[in-house]
């Protein structure tokens, strides 16, 4: 994930015609740090991401799209793996919770 974020950051920096030093100045970060982010060696926090977005004048989805997992990544295998270590009573409780959750959030089932 760090590598993909860094790659996208570098692409946007170059697209905007900025050197590392120029982006560092605009974002009030060090050029060394930005270089490490671009190479996937550092993972920036939210405040740093906001500084970079503002310096590049781009929206968050430009750098984060597909990096933030969505519900579509959940597979039957993942659900099964999470349930298989539980006792039968825990599995029943988990299923009851899931049923309650789904019934109280109709938009998850595409019924409105």
C-alpha positions in Angstrom: 0.0 0.0 0.0 2.8 2.4 0.9 4.5 1.7 -2.5 1.3 2.5 -4.5 0.6 5.6 -2.5 4.2 6.8 -3.1 4.0 6.0 -6.8 0.8 8.0 -7.2 2.3 10.9 -5.2 5.3 10.9 -7.5 3.1 10.8 -10.6 1.1 13.8 -9.3 4.2 15.8 -8.4 5.6 15.3 -11.8 2.3 15.9 -13.5 2.2 19.3 -11.7 5.7 20.1 -12.8 7.1 20.1 -9.3 10.5 19.0 -8.0 10.8 17.3 -4.7 12.1 20.5 -3.2 9.2 22.6 -4.6 6.6 20.1 -3.3 8.4 20.1 0.1 8.2 23.9 0.3 4.6 24.0 -0.7 3.6 21.3 1.8 6.0 22.5 4.6 7.6 19.0 4.6 11.2 18.0 4.0 12.2 16.9 0.5 13.9 13.8 2.1 10.7 12.8 3.8 8.6 13.2 0.6 11.3 11.2 -1.3 10.9 8.4 1.3 7.1 8.5 0.9 7.5 8.3 -2.9 9.8 5.3 -2.6 7.3 3.6 -0.2 9.7 3.7 2.7 7.4 5.9 4.9 3.7 5.9 5.4 2.3 9.4 5.9 -0.3 10.2 8.5 -3.5 12.0 7.8 -2.2 15.5 8.5 0.7 14.9 6.1 -1.6 13.5 3.4 -3.7 16.6 3.8 -0.6 18.9 3.4 0.4 17.0 0.2 -3.1 17.1 -1.2 -3.4 20.9 -0.6 0.1 21.5 -2.0 -0.8 19.6 -5.2 -4.3 21.0 -5.2 -5.8 17.6 -5.8 -8.6 15.6 -4.2 -8.0 12.7 -1.8 -9.3 10.1 -4.2 -6.5 10.9 -6.6 -4.0 9.4 -4.2 -6.2 7.1 -2.1 -8.6 5.5 -4.6 -8.4 1.8 -4.3 -6.0 2.1 -1.3 -8.9 2.3 1.2 -10.6 -1.1 1.3 -14.2 -1.2 0.5 -16.8 -3.8 1.5 -16.4 -5.5 -1.9 -13.1 -7.0 -0.9 -14.9 -9.2 1.7 -15.2 -12.7 0.4 -16.9 -15.8 1.7 -13.5 -17.2 2.4 -12.6 -14.3 4.6 -15.8 -14.6 6.6 -15.3 -18.4 6.9 -11.7 -17.9 8.2 -12.9 -15.5 10.8 -15.6 -17.8 12.0 -13.7 -21.1 12.0 -11.7 -20.4 15.2 -14.8 -19.7 17.2 -16.7 -22.1 19.4 -20.2 -23.2 18.3 -21.7 -20.7 20.8 -19.5 -17.9 19.6 -20.4 -18.7 15.9 -24.1 -18.6 16.8 -23.6 -15.2 18.6 -21.7 -13.8 15.6 -24.4 -14.9 13.2 -27.1 -13.4 15.4 -25.2 -10.1 15.5 -24.8 -10.2 11.7 -28.5 -10.9 11.2 -29.4 -8.0 13.6 -27.0 -5.7 11.8 -28.3 -6.5 8.4 -31.9 -6.2 9.4 -31.3 -2.7 10.9 -29.4 -1.4 7.8 -31.6 -2.1 4.8 -29.3 -0.2 2.5 -26.8 -3.0 2.8 -29.2 -5.4 1.1 -30.2 -2.9 -1.6 -33.8 -2.8 -0.4 -35.3 0.5 0.4 
